[in-house]
Amino acid sequence: MELPRLMLITKDQRTFNMFYKQLFDYFEDTMEILSHEDEREIQSADLVLTSSSKLPVNQFIPNDKLLVARRAIDISRLEQLVTLPAGTRCLVVNNMLETALETIELLSNLGFDFQMYPYYPGMTEKLDTGIKVAIIPEGLEMVPEGMEQVMNIGVRPMDFSTLIEIAVRLKLNVDKANIYTARYIQEIIRLSRRFFHTMHHVNELNHQLDAILNTVHDGIVATDSSGKIIQINQSARKILGVKRPDEDIIGNLVEEIFPKFSAVQAASHQENLILSLDGVDLVVNKTPIEAAEQKRGEVIAFQDVTQIQKLEQDLRKELQGKGLSSKYTIEDIIGRSTKIRDTLHTLEKIAKTDRTVLILGENGTGKELFAHTIHHLSSRRNGPFLPVNFAGLPESLAESELFGYEDGAFTGAKKGGKPGLFEMAHNGTIFLDEIGDASPSLQALLLRVLQEKQVMRIGGRRVIPIHVRVIAATNRNLKEMVEQGKFRQDLYYRLFVLPLRVPSLRERKEDIPLLIEHFIREYCVTKVDVSDEVMERLVHYHWPGNIRELVSVVQYMTSVMEESRVYLVDLPEQFKEHPPTAIPPQEDYMEVLEKNGELQDYYVILSCLEQAKAKRESVGRGRIVHYSIEKDVPLTDQQVRSRMQTLGQLGLLYSGTRGQGSRITMDGLFALKQIEKKLGISIEI
């Protein structure tokens, strides 16, 4: 049986290849496909398929044999067009005016809201130089010069109805129609899923952006390239007194909502512009949003001048209240534990030098107290001591406070200018607390001061040499921040010269009774007695807030106690939520005891304390020495002191102050049984 013959005539080879593939995929070997190279074959063809009604050959073909292909767009190539904003001006390029117009119509029908202009080779009309985006069907050679963005949507294929009409006119089977339909639907589903995931991701990013913008104290208004508002944060609403809902603001021009912002809109970039808006003086900064070297919009950020001045006044009052000299000495550091003694021993050596110190430790460990002590023990003790906390220092004020400013440097500047803290600390010490909270820009300025040993005031033209010792402190892991890119590596090594680690309260539990007694004397005018159960609970608490939390606990329990005695009921909530437990399994106290002495020595001491507990007594070292002799395990006073210190560090006993003796704890009783079990019957006491 002779196969029907179809001649395929197209404007270019790319279109021919696309049509040929479609015909072969759908009809396979049920027809013979001829090319238009031999025009004599037209007469023998049963059907002539052309890509456009404007092809010259069409006029020589009988109407009953001619079929002009209806064209579609490959939907798998449309994803990139979704990224173009509505209203984008773009050229739609094709090899003929007719095909370019067809493409524009198809894109419009698909819902793309662009300003589209046809373009084709040989076009005589003058090209609008303002158009920088081109949409093309593969033919890069057809794109005019000057296009900054080219969107390739591929050669337009025949639509499905054309394939069906070919089958009808050539009397071929159309069984594959359902397969083609299924493929088309599958492609739509695939694209829909990708669009869904993309939109879901965009929504998440928008929520994150909203959260970030609403934590900023600066007012922020963002616009698109046409000047329409796309974002306004809560601080902007508060500063400007805006009560209108978002739907009345978003999408409107800035000058329509905030007419006085037109002064800001006049320039593409503004810094520290002073603007009065409805009686509120603002410091305004405007920055363009750029992507792919194109302006996509602008961000207008502003602050209330009155609020800035208030923050500056509060900061100055705080600094003035602290004075210009150290308030604490080494006598103010309470503790006798090995940890604190070793730390103070290192501190005394560090204080004798003039090098930079970095104090490390958790929140509430008293890092500022150690900084005061270093200054007091140094050769600079007669010079000024100025502390500054970066955690509470607004970035907008940080530079002026640290480095000072000249007369007229900015609105609200003090007449005659003002020296910065580095200048004021000349020949003394500056304490940079919470250095890990310093912003990247401030880190760069601090590095320069540490390297050059000189400062320049804001608005100044001369450098001022300074001779200042720097002590910094942080509760953060600066090395980890360096690895994460959050802290400058060069500044880290400038600071990490003489590191001093302040131990947490968990590491010096034997100091807790001393500290409690100290703070009771400080906050109470009468003598206060702390019950054994309370002291034991306090000693074994994990103290996440360290000394600062201990001070709060002492203040609380001495406020609610009755008859100058503290009982368990007088402890705050955290002690009721987390009752004491046996020795934590992660602390291998048995290994520690064996490393620091004989187990039998510790057994003797704990046994003596256990007997005393039964009689509700406290025991001194002398009594333990006599007890050890009676039990044929003689210990010297120095041995007892050393062993008891180890037991205290493990929380197995706690010692009172001023000769009040020592008591075994609940953990100590548990440890005593464990030691007895390990020793077996080798020792009988």
Residue pairs with C-beta under 8 A, 6 or more apart in sequence:
3 29
3 30
3 31
3 32
4 30
4 31
4 32
4 46
4 47
4 170
4 171
4 172
5 31
5 32
5 34
5 41
5 44
5 45
5 46
5 47
6 23
6 31
6 32
6 33
6 34
6 45
6 46
6 47
6 48
6 49
6 166
6 170
7 33
7 34
7 35
7 36
7 41
7 42
7 45
7 47
7 48
7 49
8 16
8 19
8 20
8 23
8 33
8 34
8 35
8 36
8 49
9 36
9 48
9 49
9 50
9 51
9 55
9 57
10 16
10 19
10 36
10 50
10 51
11 51
11 52
11 55
11 95
11 96
11 99
12 95
12 139
14 137
14 138
14 139
14 155
15 51
15 155
15 156
16 35
17 155
18 155
18 156
18 157
19 49
19 51
19 69
19 157
19 158
20 33
22 157
22 158
22 163
23 31
23 33
23 163
23 166
24 33
26 163
26 176
26 180
27 166
27 167
27 172
30 172
30 173
31 170
31 172
34 41
34 45
36 42
36 57
39 57
42 48
42 60
42 61
45 65
46 65
46 170
47 65
47 67
47 166
47 169
47 170
48 61
48 65
48 66
48 67
49 67
49 69
49 162
49 166
50 57
50 58
50 61
50 66
50 67
50 68
50 69
51 68
51 69
51 71
51 99
52 68
52 96
52 98
52 99
53 68
53 98
54 96
54 98
58 66
58 68
67 162
67 165
67 166
67 169
69 158
69 162
70 158
70 159
70 161
70 162
71 99
71 102
71 106
71 156
71 157
71 158
71 159
72 106
72 156
72 157
72 158
72 159
72 160
73 103
73 106
73 107
73 110
73 153
73 156
74 153
74 154
74 155
74 156
74 157
75 187
75 188
75 191
76 187
76 190
76 191
77 152
77 153
77 154
78 110
78 153
78 191
79 191
79 194
79 195
80 151
81 107
81 112
81 135
81 151
81 153
82 195
84 90
84 112
84 114
84 133
84 151
85 224
85 225
86 113
86 114
87 113
87 114
87 115
87 226
88 114
88 115
88 133
89 114
89 115
89 117
89 128
89 130
89 131
89 132
89 133
90 114
90 115
90 116
90 117
90 131
90 133
90 134
90 135
90 151
91 116
91 117
91 118
91 119
91 127
91 131
91 133
91 134
91 135
91 144
91 147
92 100
92 103
92 104
92 107
92 116
92 117
92 118
92 119
92 134
92 135
93 100
93 119
93 120
93 134
93 135
93 136
93 137
93 139
93 142
93 143
93 144
94 100
94 102
94 103
94 118
94 119
94 120
94 136
94 137
94 139
94 142
95 120
95 121
95 139
95 142
96 120
97 118
97 120
97 123
99 120
99 156
100 118
100 119
100 120
101 118
102 156
103 135
103 137
103 153
103 156
104 116
104 118
106 156
107 114
107 116
107 135
108 116
116 135
117 128
117 131
119 127
119 134
119 142
119 144
120 142
121 142
127 144
129 146
131 147
132 146
132 147
132 148
132 149
132 294
133 147
133 148
133 149
133 150
133 151
134 143
134 144
134 147
134 149
134 150
134 151
135 151
135 153
136 142
136 143
136 150
136 151
136 152
136 153
137 152
137 153
137 154
137 155
137 156
138 152
138 154
138 155
140 150
140 152
143 150
148 292
148 293
148 294
149 292
160 177
160 180
160 181
160 184
163 180
164 174
164 177
166 172
167 173
167 174
168 174
209 231
210 231
210 233
213 220
213 231
213 233
214 233
214 234
214 235
216 233
216 235
217 235
217 303
217 394
218 235
218 301
218 302
218 303
219 233
219 235
219 236
219 237
219 238
219 239
219 240
219 282
219 301
219 302
219 303
220 231
220 232
220 233
220 235
220 236
220 299
220 300
220 301
221 229
221 231
221 232
221 236
221 254
221 258
221 261
221 299
221 300
222 229
222 230
222 231
222 232
222 289
222 297
222 298
222 299
222 300
223 229
223 230
223 254
223 297
223 298
223 299
223 300
224 230
224 296
224 297
225 295
225 296
225 297
226 253
227 253
227 254
227 255
227 265
227 298
228 251
228 252
228 253
228 254
229 249
229 250
229 251
229 252
229 253
229 254
229 257
230 250
230 251
230 297
231 250
232 242
232 246
232 249
232 250
236 242
236 302
237 243
239 280
239 282
239 302
239 303
239 304
240 258
240 277
240 278
240 280
241 278
241 280
242 249
249 257
254 261
254 262
254 265
254 300
255 261
255 262
255 265
258 277
260 275
260 276
260 277
260 278
261 275
261 277
261 300
263 273
263 275
264 270
264 273
264 275
264 284
264 286
264 300
267 286
268 286
268 288
268 295
268 298
269 286
269 287
269 288
270 284
270 285
270 286
271 285
272 283
272 284
272 285
272 410
273 283
273 284
273 285
273 286
274 281
274 282
274 283
274 284
274 305
274 411
275 281
275 282
275 284
275 302
276 282
280 304
280 306
281 304
281 305
281 306
281 411
282 302
282 303
282 304
282 305
283 302
283 303
283 305
283 308
283 411
284 300
284 301
284 302
285 300
285 301
285 302
286 298
286 299
286 300
286 301
287 298
287 299
287 301
288 295
288 297
288 298
288 299
289 295
289 296
289 297
289 298
289 299
290 296
303 396
305 411
305 412
308 396
308 397
308 412
309 412
311 394
311 396
311 397
312 397
312 400
312 401
312 412
315 393
315 394
315 397
315 401
319 386
319 387
319 388
319 401
319 421
322 387
324 384
324 385
324 386
324 424
324 428
325 384
325 385
326 372
326 373
326 375
326 376
326 381
326 385
326 429
327 372
328 369
328 372
328 373
328 376
329 372
329 373
329 376
329 377
330 344
330 347
330 348
330 373
330 376
330 377
332 369
332 372
332 373
333 340
333 344
333 366
333 369
333 370
333 373
334 511
334 514
334 515
334 518
335 341
335 508
335 511
335 514
335 515
336 510
336 511
336 514
337 503
337 508
337 509
337 510
337 511
337 645
337 648
337 649
338 645
338 649
339 503
339 507
339 508
340 503
340 508
340 511
343 370
343 500
343 501
343 502
343 503
346 500
347 370
347 373
347 374
347 377
347 500
348 377
350 357
350 374
350 498
350 500
351 373
351 374
351 375
351 376
351 377
351 378
352 377
352 378
352 379
353 498
354 378
354 379
354 380
354 469
355 469
355 497
355 498
356 450
356 469
356 470
356 471
356 472
356 494
356 495
356 497
356 498
357 371
357 374
357 469
357 470
357 471
357 472
357 497
357 498
357 499
357 500
358 435
358 471
358 472
358 473
358 474
358 478
358 495
358 496
358 497
358 498
358 499
358 500
359 367
359 370
359 371
359 471
359 472
359 473
359 474
359 499
359 500
359 501
359 502
360 473
360 474
360 475
360 499
360 500
360 501
360 502
361 367
361 473
361 475
361 501
361 502
361 503
361 504
362 475
362 504
362 546
363 475
363 545
363 546
363 548
364 505
364 545
364 546
364 547
364 548
364 549
365 502
365 503
365 504
365 505
365 546
365 547
366 502
366 546
366 547
367 433
367 473
367 475
367 502
368 387
368 431
368 433
368 473
370 500
370 502
371 387
371 429
371 431
371 433
371 471
371 473
372 385
372 431
374 429
374 471
374 500
375 381
375 385
375 428
375 429
375 431
375 469
375 471
378 429
378 469
380 427
380 428
380 429
380 469
383 425
383 426
383 427
383 428
383 429
384 424
384 425
384 426
384 427
384 428
384 429
385 425
385 428
385 429
385 431
386 421
386 424
386 425
386 428
386 429
386 430
386 431
387 430
387 431
387 433
388 401
388 402
388 421
388 430
388 431
388 432
388 433
389 433
389 434
390 398
390 432
390 433
390 434
390 435
390 436
390 437
390 438
390 442
391 433
391 434
391 437
393 401
395 439
395 441
395 442
398 438
398 439
398 442
399 442
399 445
399 458
400 409
400 410
400 418
400 420
400 458
401 420
401 421
402 420
402 421
402 422
402 442
402 445
402 446
403 420
403 422
403 423
403 445
403 449
403 455
403 456
403 457
403 458
404 417
404 418
404 419
404 420
404 423
404 455
404 457
404 458
404 460
405 413
405 414
405 417
405 418
405 420
405 457
405 458
405 459
405 460
406 413
406 417
406 457
406 458
406 459
406 460
407 413
407 414
407 415
407 416
407 417
407 459
408 459
409 417
409 457
409 458
409 459
409 460
410 458
410 459
413 459
417 457
417 459
417 460
419 457
420 455
420 457
421 430
422 430
422 449
422 455
422 466
422 468
423 455
423 464
423 466
425 466
425 468
426 466
426 467
426 468
427 467
427 468
428 468
428 469
429 468
429 469
429 470
429 471
430 468
430 469
430 470
430 471
431 471
431 472
431 473
432 438
432 446
432 470
432 471
432 472
432 473
433 472
433 473
434 473
434 474
434 475
435 472
435 473
435 474
435 478
435 495
436 474
436 475
436 476
436 478
436 481
436 487
437 476
438 446
440 488
443 487
443 488
443 491
444 488
446 491
447 488
447 490
447 491
447 494
449 455
449 466
450 470
450 491
450 494
450 495
451 494
452 463
453 465
453 466
453 467
453 468
454 463
454 464
454 465
454 466
455 463
455 464
455 466
456 462
456 463
456 464
457 464
470 495
472 495
478 487
478 492
478 495
478 496
479 492
481 487
482 488
482 489
482 492
504 543
504 546
505 511
505 512
505 543
505 546
505 547
505 549
505 550
506 542
506 543
509 539
509 540
509 648
509 649
509 651
509 654
510 645
510 648
510 649
510 654
510 655
512 538
512 539
512 550
512 654
513 535
513 539
513 654
513 655
513 656
513 657
514 657
515 547
515 550
516 530
516 535
516 538
516 550
516 554
517 657
519 550
519 551
519 554
519 555
520 528
520 530
520 554
520 558
523 554
523 555
523 558
524 558
526 564
527 564
528 558
528 561
528 564
528 565
528 566
529 564
529 565
529 566
530 538
530 565
530 566
531 565
531 566
531 567
531 568
532 663
533 567
533 568
534 557
534 566
534 567
534 568
534 570
534 571
535 654
535 663
536 580
536 654
536 663
536 665
536 666
537 568
537 571
537 575
537 580
538 550
538 553
538 571
539 651
539 654
539 665
540 580
540 651
540 665
540 666
540 667
541 574
541 575
541 578
541 580
542 578
543 549
543 550
545 552
552 572
553 571
553 572
556 570
556 571
556 572
557 566
557 570
557 571
557 572
558 566
560 570
561 567
561 570
568 575
580 666
580 667
582 666
582 667
582 670
583 589
583 650
583 651
583 652
583 667
583 670
583 671
587 650
589 650
589 652
589 671
590 599
590 671
590 674
590 675
590 678
592 646
592 650
593 599
593 602
593 646
593 650
593 675
596 642
596 643
596 646
597 639
597 642
597 643
597 646
599 675
599 678
599 679
600 633
600 679
600 683
601 628
601 633
601 635
601 639
601 643
602 643
602 646
602 647
602 675
603 672
603 675
603 676
603 679
603 683
603 685
604 624
604 627
604 628
604 631
604 633
604 635
604 685
605 624
605 628
605 635
605 640
605 643
605 644
605 647
605 653
606 647
606 652
606 653
606 664
606 668
606 669
606 671
606 672
606 675
607 627
607 631
607 672
607 685
608 619
608 623
608 624
608 627
608 628
609 619
609 624
609 653
609 662
609 663
609 664
609 668
610 664
610 668
610 669
610 672
612 618
612 619
612 623
612 663
612 664
613 663
613 664
613 669
617 661
618 656
618 660
618 661
618 662
618 663
619 661
619 662
619 663
620 659
620 661
620 662
621 637
621 640
621 641
621 644
622 637
624 635
624 640
624 644
625 635
625 636
625 637
625 640
628 634
628 635
628 640
631 685
633 683
633 685
635 643
644 653
644 655
644 662
647 653
647 668
648 654
648 655
648 662
650 667
650 671
651 665
651 667
651 668
652 664
652 665
652 667
652 668
652 671
653 662
653 663
653 664
653 665
653 668
654 662
654 663
654 665
655 661
655 662
655 663
656 662
656 663
664 672
